Amino acid sequence: MTDGRPTPDQDPLSKIDTTVPHSARIWNYWMGGKDNYEVDREAGDAYRQIAPNIETMARASRGYLIRTVTFVAGELGIRQFLDIGTGLPTYDNTHQVAQRLAPKSRIVYVDNDPLVLRHAQALLTSTPEGVTDYIDSDLHEPEKIIEAAGKILDFKQPVALMLMGILGHIQDYDEAKSIASRLQAALPAGSYFVHYDSTDTDAELKRAQEGYDDTGAVPYVLRSPRQVAAYYDGLELLEPGIVSCPLWRPEPGTDPQPTDVYGGVARKP
């Protein structure tokens, strides 16, 4: 476990495998970022040929992140965020949205991708009043994540746990549910769970995902909305519940079109 900052004898770029596509880098490509390689762009283009709506889904997911963080930091007054599987920085990242509303917000990002580690300095910007930090850790080890995050966050006070598009990378569904449950168990009452994942409700998306999984990249499992809903067991869902992300409290005057990415916000009683 590290605090995410490279040491002089640690070169995170040396761990980057540019021979197979990586989901964080493909997502960055779909979002218009530059932190990706040719292999990622090829995989992203192949995915898009089968599922043309994927870029719309990617951008809609970022819009969902912005709206949920705005709601949690603004209306709910939460000042601590644990964002696991953060991926590569693009625009309006969690710390930027939260600290715009509440400069004293403390944000901990968690990922284990070497390229994300390389860009940790970009993530570690913060308002003078708040804190933004990065942990290099694996979602398969939730207790280690909580232990490391506890050096920065106060787990006696409410925390917003964010799992945005990451649980699909856990191949075994029971393990994915267990990880979500174990992370939630570490939160005090009054905390919030903010989440989304892609679902298996569209045939084109399923075919595109099968092709992607065959590239040698870490697979992503598309699960049913019912399976996704089970991640919220024991929590109090806020309106409008678990819905297609563009339909979660859309901006007034907009005409959101549903996608196959579902999520919601729930409170720990």
C-alpha positions in Angstrom: 0.0 0.0 0.0 1.3 3.4 -0.9 0.0 6.9 -0.7 0.1 7.1 -4.5 3.1 9.3 -4.9 6.0 7.8 -7.0 9.3 7.5 -5.1 12.6 8.3 -6.9 13.2 4.6 -7.6 9.6 3.9 -8.7 8.7 4.5 -12.3 5.0 3.8 -12.7 5.3 4.2 -16.5 7.5 1.0 -16.6 4.4 -0.9 -15.4 2.2 0.3 -18.3 1.3 -2.4 -20.8 0.7 -0.7 -24.2 0.1 -4.0 -26.0 -3.4 -4.5 -24.8 -6.2 -1.9 -24.4 -7.2 -0.7 -20.9 -10.6 0.5 -19.9 -9.5 3.6 -18.2 -7.6 4.8 -21.2 -10.4 3.8 -23.6 -12.8 5.8 -21.4 -10.4 8.7 -21.6 -10.4 8.4 -25.4 -14.2 8.4 -25.6 -14.3 11.4 -23.3 -12.0 13.4 -25.6 -8.8 13.0 -23.5 -5.3 12.5 -24.7 -4.0 10.0 -22.1 -4.4 6.9 -24.3 -2.5 4.8 -26.8 -3.1 3.5 -30.3 -4.2 0.2 -29.0 -6.8 1.9 -26.8 -8.1 4.0 -29.7 -8.4 1.0 -31.9 -10.3 -0.9 -29.3 -12.5 2.2 -28.7 -13.2 2.6 -32.4 -14.1 -1.1 -32.7 -16.4 -0.8 -29.8 -18.1 2.2 -31.2 -18.7 0.6 -34.6 -20.9 -2.0 -32.9 -22.4 0.3 -30.2 -22.4 3.8 -31.7 -23.9 5.3 -28.6 -20.9 4.5 -26.4 -19.5 8.0 -26.4 -22.8 9.5 -25.5 -23.0 7.0 -22.6 -19.5 8.0 -21.5 -20.3 11.7 -21.5 -23.7 11.1 -19.8 -21.9 9.2 -17.1 -19.6 12.1 -16.4 -22.7 14.4 -16.3 -24.2 12.0 -13.7 -21.0 12.3 -11.6 -21.2 16.1 -11.8 -24.8 16.1 -10.7 -24.5 13.6 -7.9 -21.4 15.2 -6.4 -23.1 18.6 -6.7 -26.1 17.2 -4.9 -24.2 15.3 -2.2 -21.8 18.2 -1.4 -24.4 21.0 -1.9 -27.8 19.9 -0.7 -26.6 17.1 1.6 -23.6 18.9 3.0 -21.2 16.0 2.8 -17.5 17.1 3.0 -15.7 13.7 2.6 -15.5 11.7 -0.6 -13.9 8.2 -1.3 -13.9 7.8 -5.1 -12.7 4.3 -5.9 -11.8 3.4 -9.5 -11.4 7.1 -10.4 -9.7 6.5 -13.8 -7.8 9.2 -15.6 -8.6 12.8 -15.0 -10.7 14.6 -17.6 -13.0 17.5 -16.8 -15.0 18.2 -13.6 -13.4 15.5 -11.6 -14.9 14.8 -8.1 -12.6 17.1 -6.2 -13.2 20.0 -8.6 -16.9 19.7 -8.3 -17.0 19.2 -4.5 -14.5 21.9 -3.7 -16.2 24.4 -5.9 -19.2 24.1 -3.7 -17.4 23.4 -0.4 -13.7 24.4 -0.4 -13.0 22.4 2.8 -14.0 19.1 1.1 -11.6 16.2 1.5 -11.4 13.8 -1.4 -9.5 10.5 -1.6 -9.1 8.9 -5.1 -8.3 5.2 -5.4 -7.0 3.3 -8.4 -4.3 0.8 -9.3 -3.6 1.7 -12.9 0.0 2.8 -13.5 -1.0 5.6 -15.9 -3.4 7.0 -13.3 -0.5 6.8 -10.8 1.6 8.7 -13.3 -1.0 11.4 -13.4 -1.5 11.5 -9.6 0.0 15.0 -9.4 -2.9 16.3 -11.6 -5.4 14.7 -9.2 -3.6 16.0 -6.1 -4.6 19.6 -6.6 -6.8 21.0 -3.9 -8.1 24.2 -2.4 -6.0 25.5 0.5 -8.9 24.7 2.9 -9.4 21.1 1.7 -7.5 18.0 0.8 -7.2 15.9 -2.3 -5.1 12.7 -2.2 -4.6 9.5 -4.2 -4.2 5.9 -3.0 -2.7 3.2 -5.2 -4.8 0.2 -4.2 -6.9 -2.7 -5.5 -10.7 -2.9 -5.3 -10.4 -6.6 -4.4 -9.0 -5.5 -1.0 -11.6 -3.1 0.4 -10.3 -3.3 4.0 -6.9 -2.1 2.9 -8.6 0.8 1.0 -10.5 1.8 4.1 -7.3 1.6 6.3 -5.4 3.8 3.9 -8.2 6.3 3.4 -8.6 6.5 7.2 -5.4 8.5 7.3 -7.0 11.2 5.4 -10.8 10.9 6.0 -12.5 10.8 9.3 -14.7 7.7 9.3 -16.5 8.9 12.4 -18.1 11.5 10.1 -20.3 10.9 7.0 -18.5 9.9 3.8 -19.7 9.7 0.2 -18.5 6.4 -1.2 -18.3 6.5 -5.0 -18.1 3.4 -7.2 -18.5 4.8 -10.7 -18.5 2.2 -13.4 -16.0 -0.1 -11.5 -17.9 -3.1 -10.1 -18.3 -4.6 -13.6 -14.6 -5.2 -13.5 -15.2 -7.7 -10.7 -15.9 -10.9 -12.6 -17.6 -12.8 -9.8 -21.0 -11.2 -9.0 -21.0 -12.5 -5.4 -17.6 -10.9 -4.9 -18.7 -7.6 -6.4 -21.7 -7.5 -4.0 -19.4 -8.5 -1.1 -16.9 -5.7 -1.9 -19.7 -3.1 -2.1 -21.1 -4.3 1.2 -17.8 -4.4 3.0 -17.0 -0.8 1.9 -20.4 0.4 3.0 -20.0 -1.4 6.3 -17.0 0.8 7.1 -19.0 4.0 6.7 -20.8 5.7 9.6 -24.5 6.3 9.6 -25.5 9.3 7.5 -23.0 8.4 4.8 -24.0 8.0 1.1 -23.3 5.5 -1.6 -23.0 6.9 -5.1 -22.7 4.4 -8.0 -23.3 3.5 -11.6 -22.6 0.6 -13.8 -23.4 -0.4 -17.4 -26.1 -3.0 -17.8 -27.0 -5.9 -20.1 -30.2 -4.3 -21.5 -28.9 -3.5 -25.0 -27.9 -6.2 -27.6 -25.4 -3.9 -29.4 -23.7 -3.0 -26.1 -23.4 -6.7 -25.2 -21.9 -7.6 -28.6 -19.5 -4.7 -28.4 -18.4 -5.7 -24.8 -17.9 -9.4 -25.9 -15.5 -8.1 -28.6 -13.7 -5.9 -26.2 -13.3 -8.7 -23.6 -11.6 -10.8 -26.4 -8.8 -8.2 -26.8 -7.0 -9.4 -23.7 -8.0 -6.4 -21.6 -9.5 -6.8 -18.2 -13.1 -7.8 -18.9 -16.2 -5.8 -17.8 -19.3 -7.7 -16.9 -22.6 -6.2 -18.0 -25.2 -7.1 -15.3 -28.9 -6.8 -15.1 -30.6 -3.8 -13.5 -31.8 -6.2 -10.8 -28.3 -7.3 -10.1 -27.1 -3.7 -10.0 -30.0 -2.8 -7.5 -28.6 -5.5 -5.1 -25.5 -3.3 -4.5 -27.9 -1.0 -2.6 -29.3 -3.6 -0.2 -29.7 -2.2 3.3 -29.5 1.4 2.2 -32.2 4.1 1.8 -32.5 5.0 -1.8 -33.1 8.7 -2.6 -35.5 9.8 -5.4 -35.7 8.9 -8.2 -34.1 5.6 -7.2 -31.9 3.5 -9.5 -32.5 4.8 -13.0 -30.7 5.3 -16.3 -28.0 7.9 -15.4 -29.3 10.7 -17.6 -32.7 10.5 -15.9 -31.2 11.0 -12.4 -32.2 14.5 -11.5 -31.5 16.0 -14.9 -30.8 19.7 -15.3 -34.0 21.8 -15.7 -34.9 22.5 -19.3 -32.9 19.5 -20.7 -34.3 16.5 -22.6 -32.3 13.6 -21.3 -32.3 10.4 -23.3 -31.9 7.1 -21.3 -28.8 5.0 -21.8 -27.9 1.5 -20.5 -25.9 2.9 -17.6 -27.8 2.7 -14.3 -27.1 4.3 -11.0 -28.5 6.0 -7.9 -27.7 7.6 -4.6 -28.5 6.0 -1.3 -28.1 6.9 2.4 -26.7 4.5 5.1 -29.2 4.6 7.9 
